[in-house]
C-alpha cells in the first residue's frame, strides 16, 4: 500500500505518453528515491527494485493497450521468475531511470530486461519472465496476446 501514490502517478502519466506496440518494445520511467524506499543502510532497498519493475510493467501495459485487453478478457499478468543484479547504490532523492525492454517470447512466456540507470550509469540490471493467464484455460500464448491487443486497437 505504500506505493499507491506512485502507482497512481504512473497510471496517470502513462495515459498521456506515447503509445507503444506490444512485442519487442521498450519503455522508460524517470523516478526519484523517496524516504520510504530506503533500508537501514540508507540506500534503496533491494526489494524496492522489484516493486519498481512492477510499476514499469504497468506503464508498458497501459501504453501498449495490454491493460485494456486483459480487462476485457479477464486475463491476469503473472511474473514467473525475476532476477536482479545490484551494482551501485541509490541514495535518498537520487534520480534514476528504469528501462523495461521486452526482448523476446516463446510459446508461454514474455522475457523482459530491466535496467536501472543514474546519469547513464547502470545501477542495477534484472530479467523477468512473465505470462498472461486466463482463469479456466490457463496461460495464453504470447502470440495470441499480441493478436488480441492489435485487434482491440482496431476497435
N, C-alpha and C positions, 0 to 999 in steps of 0.2 A: 504494500500500500504506500510505502514511502516514495515510490516513483510515479505516483498517479499524476502529478503536475508535469513531469517530463513526458509521460505518455500523452497527455492532453496536448502539450506543446508540439510533439512530433506529429500527432494526428492532424492538428490544425495546419501546421507547416506543410505537411505532405499533400494536403488538399490543394495547395496553391503552387506547388512545384511542378516542374516539367514532368510530363508523363513518360514512362519507360515501357519498353516492350518486355514481356516475360520471356525469359530464355537466358542466353548469355548476356548479362547486363550488369551494371554497376551503379550503386548509389553511394552518396556521401552525406554524412551528418556532421555538423560542427557543434560541439558542446563544450562545456566547461566543468571542471571538477568542483563539486559542491561539498559543503561540510558533511552531509550525510553519506558521501561516497568514501570517506576516509576510514582507515582502520587504526589500530593503536600505534602504528608506525608513522601516522600522518601522511600516508600516500593512498592513492586509490586502491581499494580493497580488490583482491583477485576475483571475488565473486561478482563484484560490480561490473567488471568487464563483460561477463557472460550476460548480465542483465542488459547492458548497453547493446550487446549484439542482438538481443531480442528486440530492442527499440529500432535498431537499424532494419531488422526484418519487417517490422510493422511499416516503416517508411516504404520499403520495397513493395509490400503487399498493397498498400494504398496506391502508390504511383504506377504500378503495373495493371491495376484493376483486379488483382487476385483476391483482395479482401471482399469485394462485391460478389465475385463468382463463388467464393467459399460460403458466404452468407446465403446466396441463392440456392446452392446445392446442399447446404447444411454440412459442409466439409470442415475439418479441423486441421490446422497445421501442427505437425509433430516433429520435434527435434530428436533424432535417434542417437546422435553422437556429436560431441563437441570437444575439441582440444584447444588449448591456448598456451602460447609461449610468451613469457614476460621478459622484456629486455631492459627497459628503463622505467623508473617510477614517474608517476604523475602526482604533483602536489596540489594543495588547495588553490583553487581558482585558475589552475593551468587550463589553457585552451587546448583542445585536441579535435582531430577529425577521425571519424570511424568510417572506413570504406568497406562496403559489402559487395562482393562480386560473386555472381552465380557462374561457376566455372564450367560445369557440365552436369549431366544427369544420365541415369541408366533406366532400367525397367521399373525401378521402385523409388529411388531417391534423387533429390536435387543435392548437389555438392556446392558448398559456399566457402569463400575465403574472406576472413575478417582481418582488416589491418587498422591498427590504431596509430595515428601519427601526430607529432607535435613539431611544428616548423619543419616539415618534410623528413623528420627523424622518426624511424619506426620505434614505437613504444612497446607494442605487443602485436602478435600475429596469431590467428587461430583458424581452424577449419571446422565446418559442421556439415552434417548431412541430415536432411530432413525430408519428410514426405507429407503428402496431403492424404488425410484419412476420411473415409466415408463410413458412417455408422451403418452396420448391417452388411456392407460389401467389402470393407477393408481398405487397403491402400489403393489410391487412384494413381494410375500410371502418369508420370510427368508429361508425356506427350498428350495424354487426354486432358490434363490440367491446362496445358498451354492452349490446346484447341478450344476448350471451354471459355477461357479468358478472351481469346481472339473472337469467338462467336459473340460473347457479351459486348465486346467493343463495337460490333456492327449494329447493335440494337439501339 
